[in-house]
Amino acid sequence: MRTAKVMISLVGVGLLVGGCSKAEQGDLFSSKSGLLKISAEVSARYPDLVATPAASEYLKPNGRKIEFRFSNTIGNAGPGHFQIRAVPRGAVTSASQEIMDDAGEIVQTRMVGEFVYHPSHQHTHLDDVCNYELRRGSPTGALVRQADKVSFCMTDTIPYGTGGVVRRYAECQPNLQGISVGWADVYGAEVPEQDLDVAGLPAGEYYLLIILDPQRKFIETNTGNNTSWIRVWLDPDNLRVTKLGASADLPTSITGDRQFWRPFWRRGGE
């Protein structure tokens, strides 16, 4: 195994480590800032996954449920691709994140979960990618609803920011998934299970949080942008929702706001 030539300093910890092995590099993060600070030239190219605020929110009755539906966009703002490969292990298929260098060679790997078949989406997902939380009054207020351990099939759905040159993960594949540099994975508001049941909640001000990689399994340069929120006025009894603010003011080209994305695995008018 080759040793990457790096000098990595932990922000807020003051520890300087030189010549770390590939296996060690992915574990050096600051618990305070969530940043992996690179202080010298590094051949490895790390992703930076970003949880953008929920968008396209609306309320939909479904039997006894009142579904608070919304879209979720995960962007990659880093210099490296977010790549996940399936690793069969008997009856279980593990998921391994792969870090590549400038030449496209894999220089670091880490087991980050499992690949599981999602019956309602009819394709393979990476497990435990996000948590969704609804809190009363503030981002740290009382937790009133949650849908944790949300899984996704990671693909390049739309350009993110200025957009990437290479679209490596255009299709939802069972063996190799990811988000390329300058691309984002989008799950539309109408996708199955892209909702929280808010039946019985009183009208009032709530915060909807998207928490990306809640267990901090992924290797990336910055975990400080892994949580986002929108502030809304919810009135479930009258099926009314009004967005009042968000943790970041982003263009609709990134969030897809008011664009009700159909499931990306469906073709044409299906």
C-alpha positions as CSV (number, residue, x, y, z in Angstrom):
1,M,0.0,0.0,0.0
2,R,1.2,3.4,-0.9
3,T,1.5,6.2,1.7
4,A,-0.1,9.5,0.7
5,K,2.1,12.5,1.3
6,V,0.1,14.7,3.6
7,M,0.3,17.1,6.5
8,I,-3.1,17.3,8.3
9,S,-3.8,19.6,11.2
10,L,-6.8,19.2,13.4
11,V,-8.7,22.5,13.7
12,G,-9.4,23.3,17.4
13,V,-7.2,20.4,18.6
14,G,-3.8,21.7,17.6
15,L,-2.4,18.2,16.6
16,L,-0.2,18.1,13.6
17,V,0.3,14.7,11.9
18,G,2.8,14.1,9.1
19,G,3.0,11.2,6.7
20,C,-0.2,9.5,7.8
21,S,-1.2,6.3,6.2
22,K,-4.2,6.1,3.9
23,A,-6.2,4.3,6.6
24,E,-5.5,7.0,9.1
25,Q,-6.3,10.0,7.0
26,G,-10.0,9.5,7.0
27,D,-10.3,9.5,10.8
28,L,-8.7,12.9,11.5
29,F,-11.5,15.4,12.0
30,S,-12.1,18.3,14.5
31,S,-14.9,17.6,16.9
32,K,-15.4,21.4,17.3
33,S,-15.5,22.7,13.7
34,G,-16.1,19.6,11.7
35,L,-13.3,20.5,9.3
36,L,-10.5,18.4,8.0
37,K,-7.9,21.1,7.3
38,I,-5.2,20.3,4.7
39,S,-2.0,22.3,5.3
40,A,0.1,20.9,2.5
41,E,-0.4,19.5,-1.0
42,V,-2.5,16.3,-0.9
43,S,-3.0,13.9,-3.7
44,A,-6.2,12.4,-2.3
45,R,-9.3,14.3,-3.4
46,Y,-12.0,14.4,-0.7
47,P,-15.7,15.2,-1.2
48,D,-17.6,17.8,0.8
49,L,-21.3,16.8,1.1
50,V,-23.7,19.6,1.8
51,A,-27.3,19.3,3.2
52,T,-29.3,22.0,1.5
53,P,-32.5,23.2,3.2
54,A,-35.7,21.3,2.3
55,A,-37.7,22.7,-0.5
56,S,-41.0,22.3,-2.4
57,E,-42.8,21.7,0.9
58,Y,-46.6,21.0,1.0
59,L,-49.2,19.1,3.0
60,K,-51.0,16.1,1.6
61,P,-53.8,14.0,3.3
62,N,-53.3,10.3,3.1
63,G,-55.9,8.3,5.0
64,R,-55.4,9.1,8.7
65,K,-52.0,10.7,7.9
66,I,-51.3,14.3,7.0
67,E,-48.0,14.1,5.1
68,F,-45.6,17.0,5.3
69,R,-43.8,16.4,2.0
70,F,-40.6,18.1,0.9
71,S,-37.6,17.6,-1.4
72,N,-34.1,16.9,-0.2
73,T,-30.9,17.9,-2.1
74,I,-27.4,16.7,-1.2
75,G,-24.7,18.6,-3.0
76,N,-21.0,17.8,-3.4
77,A,-18.9,21.0,-3.0
78,G,-15.6,19.3,-2.5
79,P,-12.7,18.6,-4.8
80,G,-13.3,14.9,-4.8
81,H,-16.1,12.5,-5.9
82,F,-18.3,10.8,-3.3
83,Q,-18.1,7.2,-4.5
84,I,-19.6,4.2,-2.8
85,R,-19.0,0.6,-4.0
86,A,-20.9,-2.6,-3.0
87,V,-18.9,-5.2,-1.3
88,P,-20.7,-8.6,-1.1
89,R,-20.2,-10.4,2.3
90,G,-22.4,-13.5,2.3
91,A,-26.1,-12.5,2.8
92,V,-25.1,-8.8,3.5
93,T,-23.8,-6.3,0.9
94,S,-21.5,-3.8,2.6
95,A,-20.9,-0.3,1.3
96,S,-17.4,1.0,0.9
97,Q,-16.5,4.6,0.4
98,E,-13.6,5.1,-2.0
99,I,-11.3,8.2,-2.1
100,M,-9.4,8.8,-5.3
101,D,-6.3,10.8,-6.2
102,D,-5.7,13.2,-9.1
103,A,-5.1,10.2,-11.4
104,G,-8.3,8.5,-10.4
105,E,-6.6,5.8,-8.4
106,I,-8.2,4.6,-5.2
107,V,-6.0,5.7,-2.2
108,Q,-8.3,5.2,0.7
109,T,-11.4,3.2,1.6
110,R,-13.8,3.0,4.6
111,M,-16.9,0.8,5.3
112,V,-19.8,3.2,5.7
113,G,-22.9,1.0,5.8
114,E,-24.8,-1.4,3.8
115,F,-26.5,-1.6,0.4
116,V,-30.2,-2.6,0.8
117,Y,-33.0,-3.1,-1.7
118,H,-35.7,-0.5,-1.2
119,P,-39.1,-2.1,-2.2
120,S,-41.1,1.1,-2.7
121,H,-38.4,2.7,-4.8
122,Q,-37.5,-0.6,-6.5
123,H,-33.7,-0.1,-6.5
124,T,-30.7,-0.4,-4.1
125,H,-30.1,2.2,-1.4
126,L,-27.2,3.1,0.8
127,D,-28.6,2.9,4.4
128,D,-28.7,5.6,7.0
129,V,-27.8,8.6,4.9
130,C,-30.0,11.3,6.6
131,N,-32.3,12.0,9.5
132,Y,-35.4,14.2,9.2
133,E,-36.5,16.0,12.3
134,L,-39.4,18.4,13.0
135,R,-38.9,20.6,16.0
136,R,-41.2,23.1,17.7
137,G,-40.2,26.8,17.9
138,S,-36.5,26.5,17.1
139,P,-33.9,24.2,15.5
140,T,-33.1,22.9,19.0
141,G,-36.7,22.9,20.3
142,A,-38.9,20.0,21.3
143,L,-38.7,17.1,18.8
144,V,-42.2,16.4,17.7
145,R,-41.7,14.1,14.6
146,Q,-38.8,12.3,13.0
147,A,-38.0,9.8,10.3
148,D,-34.4,8.7,11.0
149,K,-32.2,6.4,9.1
150,V,-33.4,7.6,5.7
151,S,-31.7,5.7,2.9
152,F,-30.9,6.9,-0.7
153,C,-29.6,5.7,-4.0
154,M,-26.9,8.3,-4.6
155,T,-26.8,9.7,-8.1
156,D,-25.9,12.9,-10.0
157,T,-29.4,14.4,-10.5
158,I,-28.7,18.1,-11.1
159,P,-25.6,20.4,-11.3
160,Y,-24.6,21.9,-7.9
161,G,-23.2,25.4,-7.8
162,T,-21.2,26.1,-10.9
163,G,-21.7,22.5,-11.9
164,G,-19.2,19.6,-12.5
165,V,-17.5,18.6,-15.7
166,V,-17.9,14.9,-15.2
167,R,-21.2,13.2,-14.4
168,R,-19.9,9.8,-13.2
169,Y,-23.1,8.5,-11.5
170,A,-25.9,9.2,-13.9
171,E,-27.9,6.1,-13.1
172,C,-29.0,4.4,-9.9
173,Q,-26.8,1.3,-9.9
174,P,-26.8,-1.6,-7.4
175,N,-23.0,-1.9,-7.3
176,L,-21.6,1.6,-7.7
177,Q,-23.2,4.9,-6.6
178,G,-22.1,8.4,-5.7
179,I,-22.2,12.2,-6.2
180,S,-19.6,13.7,-8.6
181,V,-17.8,16.9,-7.9
182,G,-20.2,19.8,-8.7
183,W,-23.3,17.7,-8.8
184,A,-26.2,17.0,-6.4
185,D,-28.5,14.1,-5.5
186,V,-32.2,15.2,-5.4
187,Y,-35.2,13.4,-3.9
188,G,-38.3,15.1,-4.9
189,A,-41.2,16.0,-2.6
190,E,-43.5,13.4,-4.2
191,V,-41.0,10.4,-3.9
192,P,-42.4,7.6,-1.7
193,E,-41.5,8.1,2.0
194,Q,-40.2,11.6,1.5
195,D,-42.4,13.0,4.2
196,L,-43.3,13.3,7.9
197,D,-46.7,12.6,9.3
198,V,-47.9,15.7,11.1
199,A,-51.5,14.7,11.8
200,G,-52.6,15.9,15.3
201,L,-50.0,18.7,15.6
202,P,-51.4,22.1,16.5
203,A,-50.9,25.0,14.2
204,G,-47.7,26.9,14.9
205,E,-44.1,27.5,14.0
206,Y,-41.9,24.6,13.4
207,Y,-38.4,23.8,12.1
208,L,-37.7,21.0,9.7
209,L,-34.1,19.7,9.9
210,I,-32.2,17.6,7.5
211,I,-29.2,15.9,9.2
212,L,-26.8,14.4,6.7
213,D,-24.6,11.5,7.7
214,P,-25.8,11.6,11.4
215,Q,-23.3,8.9,12.5
216,R,-20.4,10.7,10.7
217,K,-19.4,7.6,8.7
218,F,-18.4,9.3,5.5
219,I,-15.0,10.6,4.7
220,E,-15.2,14.3,3.7
221,T,-13.5,17.6,4.3
222,N,-16.3,19.4,6.2
223,T,-19.1,18.1,8.4
224,G,-20.0,21.6,9.6
225,N,-22.5,21.9,6.7
226,N,-24.2,18.6,7.2
227,T,-27.3,20.0,8.9
228,S,-29.8,22.4,7.4
229,W,-33.3,23.7,8.3
230,I,-36.3,25.6,7.1
231,R,-38.7,27.5,9.4
232,V,-42.3,27.0,8.6
233,W,-45.8,27.8,9.8
234,L,-47.8,24.6,9.8
235,D,-51.5,24.2,10.0
236,P,-52.2,20.5,9.5
237,D,-55.9,20.7,10.0
238,N,-56.3,23.2,7.2
239,L,-53.5,21.7,5.0
240,R,-51.5,24.9,5.1
241,V,-47.8,25.4,5.2
242,T,-45.8,28.6,4.8
243,K,-42.0,28.9,4.6
244,L,-40.8,31.6,6.9
245,G,-37.0,31.2,6.5
246,A,-34.1,28.8,6.0
247,S,-30.6,28.2,7.3
248,A,-29.2,29.2,3.9
249,D,-30.5,31.4,1.1
250,L,-29.9,29.3,-2.0
251,P,-31.1,29.6,-5.6
252,T,-33.8,27.3,-6.9
253,S,-31.3,25.9,-9.3
254,I,-29.7,24.2,-6.3
255,T,-32.7,23.5,-4.0
256,G,-35.2,22.7,-6.8
257,D,-37.8,24.7,-4.8
258,R,-41.3,24.6,-6.3
259,Q,-40.0,22.0,-8.8
260,F,-41.9,18.8,-8.0
261,W,-39.3,16.3,-9.1
262,R,-40.8,13.0,-10.2
263,P,-38.8,9.9,-9.1
264,F,-35.7,10.0,-11.2
265,W,-35.8,6.2,-11.9
266,R,-39.1,6.6,-13.8
267,R,-38.9,7.3,-17.5
268,G,-41.1,9.7,-19.6
269,G,-44.7,9.9,-18.4
270,E,-44.5,6.8,-16.1
